[in-house]
């Protein structure tokens, strides 16, 4: 299978930072700080509906769905911020000119032009603190990488961050340093600090990156075999997740029963697995050792919607 323009994915594995252990970060052998248990997941999330107009909404228990905007009909190049308050999307006002918009549900503005457009998986990606957006320039190149631009959410401070070797559905690690993305023929990790891209071992074909762990040591992707259809690379309602150790290529088991529709790392390292249900889907929260911490029912309305972002 040859790499296609849509299938060129992102990122590089160079210089993965190792987070300090709790012991190394402690004060003394006599007095060690005990980290507080993370707050249970509340169920606040952002969903994309494939109904009329492709609405995108933030769901909050007790408040219901709050519309943030809509996915552009032609490209589906859209992403929700980690704090669940903003969207970034690319439209084609006239070929081949792509425009990057940022909006919060009540207002939006164009913050960049000449963006790579009409590639469904070339979605913008938000920084972990929701303060910046990364997106691709219009010069798509399969061999040398596509220019990655980063700017503040208000459209200021734009700069080139390098040229990752892939571009499909970027995921930004919580440490702020790494980006991961899928290509038809693999997955790459891109180091923002060094500008280097490295292929993840053990992944032959993939078309969607669900998430990247906080330290970029594990990536959640949807893989397929050479005989499977690649798909069209738009945001999927759900796809079977596979977790891969980015340093060794080893597959990491997901100890959750049922039909898995995706898996997403939280900033503190917990893993949230989305499981298909008859009337509603369930979010199963695991700790770093794979032990179940919590189960949370999604709203029934979101059963056939794409999950763009888990907020809290």
PASEBA-1860 file (N, C-alpha, C; in nm, 3 decimals):
! residues 312
1> XXXXXXXX> 0.085/-0.120/0.000/0.000/0.000/0.000/0.088/0.125/0.000 ~ 0.068/0.215/-0.091/0.147/0.337/-0.099/0.090/0.443/-0.007 ~ 0.177/0.529/0.041/0.131/0.639/0.125/0.056/0.739/0.039 ~ -0.063/0.777/0.082/-0.142/0.875/0.009/-0.132/1.011/0.075 ~ -0.176/1.116/0.003/-0.170/1.251/0.060/-0.253/1.259/0.186 ~ -0.372/1.196/0.184/-0.456/1.198/0.304/-0.396/1.111/0.412 ~ -0.323/1.007/0.371/-0.274/0.914/0.471/-0.144/0.955/0.535 ~ -0.085/1.068/0.498/0.041/1.110/0.557/0.020/1.155/0.699
9> XXXXXXXX> 0.080/1.087/0.790/0.051/1.125/0.927/0.167/1.190/0.992 ~ 0.153/1.225/1.106/0.239/1.318/1.171/0.357/1.266/1.240 ~ 0.414/1.252/1.317/0.492/1.287/1.428/0.620/1.209/1.456 ~ 0.696/1.249/1.549/0.826/1.193/1.569/0.860/1.161/1.710 ~ 0.949/1.062/1.727/0.971/1.009/1.860/1.101/1.054/1.922 ~ 1.172/1.143/1.863/1.306/1.171/1.908/1.309/1.232/2.045 ~ 1.406/1.192/2.122/1.432/1.252/2.251/1.314/1.252/2.344 ~ 1.251/1.138/2.365/1.137/1.135/2.453/1.182/1.163/2.596
17> XXXXXXXX> 1.113/1.259/2.660/1.151/1.295/2.795/1.092/1.194/2.893 ~ 1.170/1.158/2.995/1.122/1.068/3.099/1.080/1.152/3.217 ~ 0.956/1.138/3.259/0.908/1.215/3.372/0.971/1.164/3.500 ~ 1.003/1.252/3.596/1.062/1.207/3.722/0.963/1.123/3.800 ~ 1.016/1.023/3.868/0.930/0.939/3.949/0.887/1.013/4.073 ~ 0.786/0.962/4.142/0.738/1.027/4.263/0.847/1.031/4.369 ~ 0.928/0.924/4.374/1.035/0.921/4.473/1.139/1.027/4.444 ~ 1.175/1.041/4.313/1.275/1.141/4.278/1.227/1.280/4.304
25> XXXXXXXX> 1.097/1.300/4.294/1.041/1.433/4.315/1.010/1.460/4.461 ~ 1.028/1.360/4.549/0.996/1.376/4.690/1.095/1.467/4.760 ~ 1.066/1.502/4.885/1.150/1.596/4.957/1.267/1.526/5.024 ~ 1.242/1.439/5.121/1.348/1.365/5.189/1.300/1.223/5.211 ~ 1.393/1.135/5.259/1.352/0.999/5.286/1.259/0.994/5.407 ~ 1.269/1.092/5.495/1.185/1.095/5.614/1.048/1.151/5.584 ~ 1.042/1.249/5.491/0.917/1.315/5.459/0.895/1.311/5.309 ~ 0.797/1.236/5.264/0.766/1.228/5.122/0.624/1.280/5.100
33> XXXXXXXX> 0.611/1.361/4.998/0.479/1.414/4.969/0.391/1.304/4.912 ~ 0.266/1.304/4.950/0.171/1.208/4.899/0.077/1.281/4.803 ~ 0.078/1.242/4.677/-0.005/1.310/4.579/-0.152/1.281/4.604 ~ -0.233/1.383/4.590/-0.376/1.368/4.610/-0.435/1.285/4.498 ~ -0.537/1.209/4.531/-0.604/1.129/4.430/-0.672/1.221/4.331 ~ -0.669/1.188/4.202/-0.733/1.274/4.103/-0.884/1.278/4.122 ~ -0.945/1.387/4.083/-1.089/1.400/4.093/-1.155/1.302/3.996 ~ -1.265/1.240/4.037/-1.335/1.151/3.944/-1.379/1.226/3.819
41> XXXXXXXX> -1.385/1.154/3.709/-1.431/1.215/3.585/-1.576/1.257/3.600 ~ -1.609/1.377/3.556/-1.745/1.431/3.571/-1.832/1.402/3.449 ~ -1.770/1.375/3.334/-1.848/1.346/3.214/-1.864/1.464/3.121 ~ -1.789/1.573/3.145/-1.793/1.688/3.055/-1.710/1.654/2.932 ~ -1.770/1.664/2.814/-1.702/1.623/2.691/-1.760/1.697/2.572 ~ -1.687/1.693/2.460/-1.731/1.760/2.337/-1.758/1.653/2.232 ~ -1.875/1.663/2.168/-1.919/1.563/2.071/-1.952/1.627/1.937 ~ -1.927/1.551/1.831/-1.964/1.589/1.694/-2.077/1.500/1.646
49> XXXXXXXX> -2.188/1.562/1.605/-2.302/1.487/1.553/-2.297/1.484/1.401 ~ -2.332/1.369/1.344/-2.339/1.358/1.198/-2.480/1.383/1.148 ~ -2.560/1.453/1.228/-2.692/1.496/1.185/-2.683/1.622/1.101 ~ -2.797/1.682/1.072/-2.804/1.800/0.986/-2.715/1.913/1.039 ~ -2.628/1.962/0.951/-2.539/2.072/0.988/-2.416/2.032/1.065 ~ -2.402/1.904/1.103/-2.287/1.853/1.177/-2.256/1.938/1.301 ~ -2.352/1.955/1.392/-2.328/2.037/1.510/-2.225/1.976/1.604 ~ -2.149/2.062/1.669/-2.052/2.021/1.771/-2.094/2.087/1.902
57> XXXXXXXX> -2.105/2.006/2.008/-2.157/2.057/2.134/-2.077/2.005/2.252 ~ -2.073/2.086/2.358/-2.015/2.042/2.485/-2.127/1.992/2.575 ~ -2.108/1.873/2.629/-2.208/1.818/2.719/-2.161/1.833/2.863 ~ -2.249/1.883/2.949/-2.222/1.895/3.092/-2.338/1.833/3.169 ~ -2.311/1.735/3.255/-2.419/1.676/3.335/-2.494/1.785/3.412 ~ -2.624/1.779/3.405/-2.707/1.878/3.473/-2.740/1.997/3.387 ~ -2.662/2.021/3.283/-2.686/2.134/3.193/-2.723/2.088/3.052 ~ -2.681/1.970/3.015/-2.711/1.919/2.882/-2.609/1.962/2.779
65> XXXXXXXX> -2.652/1.973/2.652/-2.564/2.004/2.541/-2.564/2.154/2.512 ~ -2.444/2.210/2.496/-2.427/2.351/2.463/-2.352/2.358/2.331 ~ -2.416/2.412/2.227/-2.355/2.413/2.095/-2.235/2.507/2.088 ~ -2.124/2.454/2.034/-2.002/2.533/2.015/-1.985/2.578/1.871 ~ -2.044/2.505/1.777/-2.027/2.537/1.635/-2.066/2.419/1.551 ~ -2.012/2.414/1.430/-2.042/2.306/1.336/-1.915/2.265/1.263 ~ -1.912/2.140/1.220/-1.800/2.094/1.139/-1.820/2.144/0.997 ~ -1.713/2.192/0.932/-1.727/2.235/0.792/-1.762/2.116/0.703
73> XXXXXXXX> -1.862/2.133/0.618/-1.913/2.022/0.538/-1.806/1.956/0.450 ~ -1.719/2.037/0.394/-1.627/1.986/0.292/-1.505/1.916/0.351 ~ -1.445/1.973/0.456/-1.317/1.921/0.501/-1.321/1.843/0.631 ~ -1.412/1.874/0.723/-1.417/1.814/0.856/-1.287/1.838/0.932 ~ -1.212/1.940/0.895/-1.089/1.972/0.966/-1.122/2.059/1.087 ~ -1.157/1.993/1.196/-1.205/2.064/1.313/-1.151/1.997/1.439 ~ -1.127/2.077/1.544/-1.079/2.024/1.671/-1.134/2.109/1.785 ~ -1.162/2.043/1.898/-1.211/2.111/2.017/-1.097/2.131/2.116
81> XXXXXXXX> -1.097/2.244/2.184/-0.991/2.273/2.282/-1.007/2.182/2.404 ~ -0.897/2.151/2.473/-0.904/2.064/2.591/-0.996/2.116/2.700 ~ -1.012/2.249/2.711/-1.101/2.303/2.813/-1.247/2.303/2.769 ~ -1.273/2.259/2.646/-1.410/2.242/2.598/-1.484/2.371/2.567 ~ -1.413/2.481/2.549/-1.480/2.609/2.527/-1.466/2.662/2.385 ~ -1.372/2.609/2.306/-1.343/2.667/2.176/-1.327/2.558/2.069 ~ -1.348/2.600/1.944/-1.324/2.514/1.829/-1.224/2.582/1.737 ~ -1.147/2.502/1.665/-1.062/2.551/1.556/-1.098/2.469/1.433
89> XXXXXXXX> -1.123/2.536/1.320/-1.161/2.461/1.200/-1.110/2.530/1.075 ~ -1.095/2.449/0.970/-1.044/2.497/0.842/-1.156/2.488/0.739 ~ -1.177/2.597/0.664/-1.277/2.596/0.558/-1.213/2.633/0.426 ~ -1.286/2.606/0.318/-1.243/2.643/0.183/-1.340/2.748/0.131 ~ -1.303/2.875/0.140/-1.390/2.979/0.086/-1.380/2.983/-0.066 ~ -1.261/2.960/-0.115/-1.241/2.941/-0.258/-1.109/2.868/-0.275 ~ -1.112/2.768/-0.361/-0.992/2.686/-0.382/-0.877/2.768/-0.439 ~ -0.751/2.738/-0.400/-0.712/2.641/-0.298/-0.686/2.707/-0.164
97> XXXXXXXX> -0.754/2.813/-0.133/-0.724/2.895/-0.017/-0.799/2.847/0.107 ~ -0.727/2.793/0.206/-0.789/2.748/0.330/-0.780/2.856/0.436 ~ -0.885/2.867/0.516/-0.888/2.964/0.625/-0.907/2.892/0.758 ~ -0.826/2.929/0.855/-0.838/2.874/0.989/-0.921/2.967/1.076 ~ -1.030/2.913/1.131/-1.119/2.989/1.218/-1.106/2.940/1.361 ~ -1.127/3.029/1.456/-1.138/2.993/1.597/-1.265/3.057/1.650 ~ -1.347/2.978/1.719/-1.473/3.028/1.772/-1.505/2.966/1.906 ~ -1.597/3.031/1.979/-1.634/2.983/2.112/-1.783/2.957/2.126
105> XXXXXXXX> -1.855/2.948/2.016/-1.998/2.924/2.021/-2.081/3.048/2.001 ~ -2.024/3.165/2.034/-2.096/3.290/2.016/-2.033/3.378/1.909 ~ -1.904/3.361/1.887/-1.834/3.442/1.787/-1.714/3.364/1.735 ~ -1.670/3.399/1.615/-1.552/3.334/1.558/-1.478/3.434/1.470 ~ -1.352/3.403/1.443/-1.276/3.489/1.354/-1.172/3.407/1.279 ~ -1.132/3.458/1.164/-1.027/3.395/1.084/-0.892/3.437/1.142 ~ -0.811/3.339/1.180/-0.681/3.371/1.240/-0.564/3.338/1.148 ~ -0.590/3.265/1.039/-0.481/3.233/0.945/-0.541/3.197/0.809
113> XXXXXXXX> -0.465/3.224/0.704/-0.505/3.188/0.568/-0.394/3.107/0.503 ~ -0.424/3.044/0.391/-0.325/2.962/0.324/-0.293/2.834/0.399 ~ -0.394/2.779/0.468/-0.377/2.658/0.547/-0.406/2.536/0.460 ~ -0.338/2.425/0.485/-0.365/2.302/0.412/-0.512/2.266/0.430 ~ -0.585/2.252/0.320/-0.729/2.231/0.327/-0.773/2.120/0.233 ~ -0.895/2.075/0.256/-0.955/1.967/0.180/-0.887/1.833/0.206 ~ -0.821/1.821/0.322/-0.766/1.695/0.369/-0.838/1.664/0.501 ~ -0.937/1.576/0.503/-1.019/1.557/0.622/-0.942/1.532/0.751
121> XXXXXXXX> -0.827/1.464/0.742/-0.754/1.431/0.865/-0.652/1.537/0.904 ~ -0.634/1.643/0.824/-0.539/1.749/0.859/-0.605/1.844/0.959 ~ -0.650/1.789/1.071/-0.719/1.869/1.170/-0.620/1.957/1.247 ~ -0.661/2.079/1.285/-0.577/2.156/1.377/-0.570/2.081/1.510 ~ -0.478/2.119/1.595/-0.470/2.057/1.728/-0.440/2.165/1.831 ~ -0.505/2.155/1.945/-0.488/2.252/2.053/-0.377/2.209/2.148 ~ -0.305/2.305/2.202/-0.206/2.276/2.305/-0.279/2.230/2.431 ~ -0.210/2.159/2.520/-0.276/2.106/2.640/-0.343/2.212/2.727
129> XXXXXXXX> -0.292/2.336/2.725/-0.350/2.442/2.806/-0.454/2.524/2.730 ~ -0.489/2.482/2.610/-0.590/2.549/2.526/-0.550/2.691/2.487 ~ -0.423/2.723/2.496/-0.377/2.859/2.466/-0.326/2.875/2.324 ~ -0.286/2.765/2.259/-0.230/2.772/2.125/-0.294/2.668/2.033 ~ -0.278/2.691/1.905/-0.329/2.598/1.803/-0.216/2.568/1.704 ~ -0.200/2.442/1.669/-0.105/2.403/1.566/-0.183/2.359/1.442 ~ -0.131/2.395/1.326/-0.199/2.361/1.200/-0.094/2.350/1.091 ~ -0.135/2.296/0.976/-0.041/2.273/0.868/-0.051/2.378/0.759
137> XXXXXXXX> 0.067/2.416/0.707/0.072/2.506/0.592/0.027/2.433/0.466 ~ 0.014/2.505/0.359/-0.047/2.448/0.239/0.047/2.360/0.156 ~ 0.177/2.362/0.186/0.272/2.286/0.104/0.288/2.145/0.160 ~ 0.197/2.058/0.123/0.197/1.920/0.170/0.308/1.842/0.099 ~ 0.393/1.774/0.177/0.503/1.700/0.119/0.518/1.567/0.190 ~ 0.505/1.457/0.116/0.509/1.323/0.175/0.647/1.284/0.223 ~ 0.751/1.336/0.162/0.886/1.290/0.191/0.957/1.376/0.295 ~ 0.942/1.506/0.286/1.015/1.596/0.377/0.930/1.650/0.489
145> XXXXXXXX> 0.801/1.621/0.487/0.712/1.669/0.593/0.638/1.795/0.550 ~ 0.528/1.823/0.617/0.446/1.940/0.589/0.469/2.045/0.696 ~ 0.492/2.172/0.659/0.521/2.276/0.759/0.412/2.284/0.866 ~ 0.452/2.277/0.991/0.360/2.288/1.103/0.374/2.427/1.165 ~ 0.263/2.498/1.173/0.262/2.632/1.230/0.193/2.629/1.366 ~ 0.240/2.711/1.458/0.180/2.722/1.590/0.151/2.869/1.616 ~ 0.031/2.899/1.667/-0.003/3.038/1.700/-0.087/3.041/1.826 ~ -0.092/3.160/1.887/-0.179/3.179/2.002/-0.324/3.173/1.957
153> XXXXXXXX> -0.413/3.142/2.049/-0.555/3.126/2.014/-0.617/3.255/1.962 ~ -0.555/3.370/1.991/-0.608/3.497/1.941/-0.550/3.534/1.804 ~ -0.468/3.446/1.747/-0.412/3.471/1.614/-0.277/3.538/1.614 ~ -0.220/3.565/1.730/-0.090/3.631/1.738/0.021/3.527/1.757 ~ 0.146/3.573/1.740/0.261/3.491/1.771/0.281/3.370/1.683 ~ 0.241/3.376/1.556/0.254/3.260/1.469/0.401/3.230/1.442 ~ 0.436/3.102/1.442/0.573/3.062/1.414/0.572/2.923/1.354 ~ 0.678/2.891/1.280/0.693/2.757/1.225/0.757/2.667/1.330
161> XXXXXXXX> 0.698/2.550/1.352/0.746/2.459/1.455/0.822/2.341/1.399 ~ 0.837/2.336/1.267/0.906/2.224/1.205/0.822/2.165/1.093 ~ 0.858/2.046/1.049/0.787/1.981/0.939/0.771/1.833/0.971 ~ 0.668/1.797/1.050/0.646/1.657/1.084/0.624/1.571/0.960 ~ 0.648/1.442/0.974/0.635/1.351/0.862/0.494/1.297/0.844 ~ 0.400/1.348/0.917/0.263/1.304/0.902/0.168/1.413/0.942 ~ 0.039/1.392/0.922/-0.054/1.501/0.948/-0.192/1.459/0.991 ~ -0.219/1.331/1.006/-0.357/1.287/1.031/-0.393/1.286/1.179
169> XXXXXXXX> -0.489/1.372/1.214/-0.546/1.379/1.348/-0.437/1.387/1.456 ~ -0.367/1.497/1.459/-0.261/1.516/1.556/-0.313/1.510/1.699 ~ -0.232/1.452/1.789/-0.258/1.454/1.932/-0.137/1.517/2.000 ~ -0.163/1.607/2.095/-0.056/1.681/2.163/-0.042/1.628/2.305 ~ 0.077/1.586/2.343/0.098/1.529/2.476/0.085/1.636/2.584 ~ 0.045/1.594/2.704/0.024/1.688/2.814/0.153/1.754/2.860 ~ 0.269/1.696/2.826/0.395/1.762/2.862/0.426/1.878/2.769 ~ 0.345/1.895/2.662/0.361/2.007/2.571/0.469/1.992/2.468
177> XXXXXXXX> 0.543/1.883/2.472/0.661/1.872/2.387/0.640/1.789/2.261 ~ 0.546/1.695/2.265/0.534/1.599/2.155/0.398/1.603/2.088 ~ 0.400/1.572/1.958/0.278/1.557/1.879/0.283/1.421/1.811 ~ 0.168/1.356/1.804/0.161/1.227/1.736/0.056/1.234/1.627 ~ 0.081/1.166/1.518/-0.016/1.163/1.409/0.002/1.039/1.324 ~ -0.105/1.002/1.254/-0.105/0.878/1.176/-0.085/0.905/1.028 ~ -0.022/0.809/0.963/-0.013/0.808/0.818/-0.068/0.673/0.773 ~ -0.099/0.661/0.647/-0.147/0.533/0.597/-0.048/0.422/0.623
185> XXXXXXXX> 0.081/0.457/0.628/0.183/0.353/0.647/0.254/0.366/0.781 ~ 0.191/0.422/0.882/0.253/0.425/1.013/0.211/0.543/1.098 ~ 0.274/0.553/1.215/0.250/0.662/1.309/0.386/0.722/1.346 ~ 0.388/0.853/1.363/0.511/0.924/1.394/0.494/1.010/1.519 ~ 0.603/1.029/1.593/0.605/1.121/1.706/0.699/1.236/1.670 ~ 0.650/1.357/1.685/0.727/1.476/1.652/0.765/1.549/1.779 ~ 0.894/1.576/1.796/0.947/1.649/1.911/0.954/1.797/1.877 ~ 0.869/1.876/1.940/0.863/2.019/1.910/0.995/2.088/1.942
193> XXXXXXXX> 1.064/2.041/2.045/1.189/2.105/2.086/1.302/2.080/1.988 ~ 1.316/1.957/1.940/1.426/1.924/1.850/1.388/1.935/1.703 ~ 1.258/1.932/1.674/1.213/1.936/1.536/1.229/1.805/1.461 ~ 1.249/1.697/1.535/1.272/1.567/1.472/1.147/1.481/1.475 ~ 1.129/1.402/1.370/1.020/1.306/1.361/1.076/1.164/1.362 ~ 1.011/1.076/1.438/1.055/0.937/1.446/0.933/0.846/1.432 ~ 0.948/0.742/1.354/0.840/0.646/1.334/0.825/0.558/1.458 ~ 0.700/0.534/1.496/0.672/0.442/1.606/0.687/0.299/1.555
201> XXXXXXXX> 0.761/0.219/1.627/0.780/0.079/1.589/0.649/0.003/1.606 ~ 0.633/-0.101/1.527/0.524/-0.194/1.547/0.391/-0.154/1.487 ~ 0.385/-0.042/1.414/0.261/0.000/1.351/0.284/0.007/1.200 ~ 0.216/-0.077/1.126/0.234/-0.081/0.981/0.136/0.015/0.911 ~ 0.008/0.003/0.946/-0.093/0.089/0.885/-0.184/0.146/0.994 ~ -0.215/0.274/0.986/-0.302/0.340/1.082/-0.363/0.462/1.017 ~ -0.486/0.498/1.058/-0.549/0.616/0.998/-0.607/0.713/1.100 ~ -0.586/0.684/1.230/-0.638/0.778/1.329/-0.560/0.763/1.459
209> XXXXXXXX> -0.517/0.875/1.516/-0.457/0.876/1.648/-0.563/0.924/1.746 ~ -0.595/0.841/1.842/-0.693/0.881/1.944/-0.631/0.975/2.046 ~ -0.508/0.939/2.092/-0.451/1.013/2.203/-0.303/0.979/2.220 ~ -0.234/1.064/2.295/-0.093/1.044/2.328/-0.078/1.061/2.479 ~ -0.004/0.971/2.543/0.012/0.980/2.688/0.088/1.108/2.725 ~ 0.078/1.153/2.851/0.142/1.279/2.892/0.291/1.286/2.863 ~ 0.361/1.173/2.874/0.505/1.172/2.848/0.541/1.119/2.710 ~ 0.439/1.096/2.626/0.456/1.049/2.488/0.513/0.908/2.479
217> XXXXXXXX> 0.508/0.833/2.586/0.558/0.695/2.582/0.455/0.596/2.531 ~ 0.328/0.636/2.524/0.225/0.547/2.472/0.133/0.626/2.380 ~ 0.097/0.564/2.269/0.007/0.627/2.174/-0.112/0.536/2.149 ~ -0.230/0.597/2.140/-0.352/0.522/2.112/-0.390/0.547/1.967 ~ -0.399/0.441/1.888/-0.425/0.456/1.745/-0.528/0.353/1.698 ~ -0.582/0.379/1.579/-0.663/0.277/1.512/-0.579/0.219/1.400 ~ -0.547/0.092/1.410/-0.465/0.025/1.309/-0.552/-0.059/1.217 ~ -0.497/-0.093/1.102/-0.567/-0.182/1.010/-0.463/-0.261/0.931
225> XXXXXXXX> -0.508/-0.368/0.868/-0.417/-0.452/0.791/-0.414/-0.406/0.646 ~ -0.324/-0.462/0.570/-0.307/-0.422/0.431/-0.432/-0.451/0.348 ~ -0.512/-0.546/0.391/-0.632/-0.582/0.317/-0.757/-0.508/0.362 ~ -0.746/-0.432/0.471/-0.861/-0.356/0.521/-0.873/-0.223/0.448 ~ -0.995/-0.169/0.436/-1.010/-0.036/0.375/-0.950/0.070/0.466 ~ -0.886/0.169/0.406/-0.824/0.275/0.484/-0.927/0.366/0.549 ~ -1.042/0.384/0.485/-1.138/0.480/0.535/-1.110/0.618/0.478 ~ -1.193/0.714/0.515/-1.179/0.848/0.457/-1.112/0.947/0.551
233> XXXXXXXX> -1.071/0.901/0.670/-0.991/0.982/0.762/-1.067/1.096/0.828 ~ -1.199/1.103/0.815/-1.273/1.205/0.891/-1.283/1.158/1.036 ~ -1.334/1.245/1.124/-1.351/1.205/1.263/-1.444/1.085/1.270 ~ -1.400/0.972/1.325/-1.488/0.855/1.331/-1.583/0.862/1.451 ~ -1.701/0.804/1.437/-1.790/0.790/1.553/-1.722/0.701/1.656 ~ -1.654/0.602/1.608/-1.578/0.514/1.696/-1.492/0.422/1.614 ~ -1.375/0.387/1.665/-1.288/0.291/1.599/-1.207/0.219/1.705 ~ -1.177/0.093/1.680/-1.109/0.009/1.778/-0.972/0.065/1.813
241> XXXXXXXX> -0.946/0.096/1.940/-0.817/0.153/1.977/-0.711/0.046/2.005 ~ -0.588/0.078/1.969/-0.473/-0.004/2.003/-0.370/0.087/2.071 ~ -0.317/0.042/2.184/-0.215/0.120/2.255/-0.078/0.060/2.225 ~ 0.015/0.146/2.185/0.149/0.100/2.149/0.252/0.179/2.228 ~ 0.350/0.109/2.284/0.464/0.174/2.350/0.550/0.238/2.241 ~ 0.565/0.369/2.245/0.633/0.439/2.135/0.782/0.412/2.129 ~ 0.841/0.362/2.237/0.984/0.334/2.237/1.016/0.192/2.191 ~ 0.929/0.097/2.223/0.957/-0.043/2.193/0.869/-0.102/2.084
249> XXXXXXXX> 0.752/-0.039/2.058/0.658/-0.094/1.963/0.569/-0.202/2.022 ~ 0.583/-0.227/2.151/0.504/-0.332/2.217/0.359/-0.289/2.230 ~ 0.265/-0.380/2.205/0.123/-0.354/2.224/0.091/-0.362/2.373 ~ 0.015/-0.264/2.421/-0.023/-0.258/2.562/-0.169/-0.299/2.574 ~ -0.199/-0.404/2.652/-0.338/-0.450/2.664/-0.429/-0.343/2.724 ~ -0.555/-0.343/2.681/-0.657/-0.257/2.739/-0.753/-0.348/2.814 ~ -0.744/-0.357/2.947/-0.822/-0.456/3.023/-0.967/-0.414/3.047 ~ -1.039/-0.391/2.938/-1.179/-0.352/2.945/-1.258/-0.439/2.848
257> XXXXXXXX> -1.366/-0.500/2.897/-1.449/-0.585/2.812/-1.548/-0.501/2.732 ~ -1.598/-0.559/2.624/-1.696/-0.491/2.542/-1.635/-0.435/2.414 ~ -1.720/-0.374/2.332/-1.674/-0.315/2.206/-1.616/-0.178/2.232 ~ -1.485/-0.167/2.220/-1.416/-0.041/2.248/-1.423/0.051/2.127 ~ -1.460/0.178/2.151/-1.478/0.277/2.045/-1.367/0.381/2.042 ~ -1.277/0.376/2.138/-1.171/0.475/2.147/-1.111/0.472/2.286 ~ -0.996/0.534/2.302/-0.931/0.545/2.432/-0.852/0.675/2.435 ~ -0.855/0.743/2.550/-0.801/0.878/2.558/-0.727/0.897/2.690
265> XXXXXXXX> -0.605/0.950/2.683/-0.529/0.980/2.803/-0.569/1.115/2.861 ~ -0.585/1.119/2.993/-0.607/1.243/3.064/-0.471/1.303/3.100 ~ -0.464/1.433/3.131/-0.334/1.497/3.161/-0.260/1.433/3.277 ~ -0.331/1.367/3.369/-0.264/1.305/3.484/-0.224/1.160/3.457 ~ -0.244/1.112/3.334/-0.201/0.978/3.297/-0.309/0.872/3.303 ~ -0.426/0.903/3.359/-0.534/0.805/3.355/-0.579/0.783/3.211 ~ -0.631/0.664/3.185/-0.680/0.628/3.052/-0.831/0.613/3.058 ~ -0.900/0.677/2.963/-1.045/0.667/2.955/-1.080/0.587/2.830
273> XXXXXXXX> -1.150/0.476/2.848/-1.187/0.388/2.738/-1.337/0.405/2.710 ~ -1.371/0.431/2.586/-1.511/0.447/2.547/-1.564/0.312/2.498 ~ -1.673/0.265/2.560/-1.726/0.133/2.530/-1.868/0.146/2.477 ~ -1.898/0.078/2.368/-2.029/0.081/2.304/-2.134/0.015/2.392 ~ -2.254/0.077/2.397/-2.366/0.020/2.472/-2.493/0.022/2.388 ~ -2.595/-0.050/2.431/-2.719/-0.058/2.355/-2.797/0.074/2.358 ~ -2.803/0.136/2.474/-2.878/0.262/2.486/-2.788/0.381/2.506 ~ -2.672/0.360/2.562/-2.573/0.467/2.580/-2.435/0.404/2.590
281> XXXXXXXX> -2.334/0.481/2.560/-2.197/0.434/2.574/-2.146/0.461/2.714 ~ -2.039/0.394/2.751/-1.982/0.407/2.886/-1.836/0.448/2.877 ~ -1.795/0.538/2.966/-1.655/0.577/2.978/-1.597/0.503/3.099 ~ -1.495/0.421/3.074/-1.431/0.343/3.179/-1.293/0.405/3.206 ~ -1.270/0.445/3.330/-1.146/0.514/3.367/-1.051/0.416/3.433 ~ -0.927/0.409/3.382/-0.825/0.320/3.436/-0.708/0.400/3.490 ~ -0.640/0.347/3.592/-0.518/0.411/3.639/-0.400/0.364/3.554 ~ -0.280/0.411/3.586/-0.163/0.380/3.503/-0.129/0.232/3.503
289> XXXXXXXX> -0.179/0.157/3.601/-0.153/0.013/3.608/-0.264/-0.068/3.542 ~ -0.365/0.000/3.486/-0.473/-0.069/3.420/-0.587/-0.109/3.513 ~ -0.584/-0.060/3.638/-0.692/-0.091/3.732/-0.809/0.003/3.710 ~ -0.931/-0.051/3.714/-1.049/0.031/3.692/-1.076/0.121/3.813 ~ -1.095/0.248/3.784/-1.124/0.347/3.887/-1.269/0.392/3.887 ~ -1.331/0.392/3.768/-1.463/0.455/3.758/-1.531/0.412/3.629 ~ -1.664/0.410/3.631/-1.746/0.394/3.511/-1.846/0.508/3.508 ~ -1.863/0.565/3.390/-1.950/0.681/3.377/-2.032/0.667/3.250
297> XXXXXXXX> -2.164/0.680/3.261/-2.252/0.668/3.144/-2.252/0.797/3.065 ~ -2.232/0.785/2.934/-2.249/0.899/2.846/-2.398/0.925/2.824 ~ -2.436/1.046/2.783/-2.577/1.069/2.750/-2.618/0.984/2.631 ~ -2.743/0.938/2.631/-2.792/0.853/2.522/-2.782/0.924/2.388 ~ -2.799/1.054/2.388/-2.794/1.132/2.264/-2.658/1.122/2.196 ~ -2.554/1.097/2.274/-2.417/1.093/2.219/-2.377/0.955/2.170 ~ -2.469/0.859/2.175/-2.433/0.721/2.143/-2.373/0.708/2.003 ~ -2.428/0.779/1.905/-2.378/0.772/1.767/-2.308/0.900/1.725
305> XXXXXXXX> -2.244/0.965/1.820/-2.168/1.086/1.790/-2.020/1.059/1.812 ~ -1.937/1.138/1.742/-1.791/1.127/1.760/-1.751/1.203/1.886 ~ -1.663/1.145/1.963/-1.611/1.208/2.085/-1.483/1.285/2.048 ~ -1.490/1.418/2.049/-1.375/1.500/2.011/-1.282/1.530/2.127 ~ -1.339/1.546/2.247/-1.257/1.590/2.359/-1.322/1.550/2.490 ~ -1.243/1.492/2.581/-1.287/1.469/2.718/-1.232/1.586/2.801 ~ -1.321/1.664/2.859/-1.280/1.787/2.929/-1.245/1.759/3.074 ~ -1.338/1.698/3.145/-1.313/1.664/3.287/-1.421/1.567/3.337
END
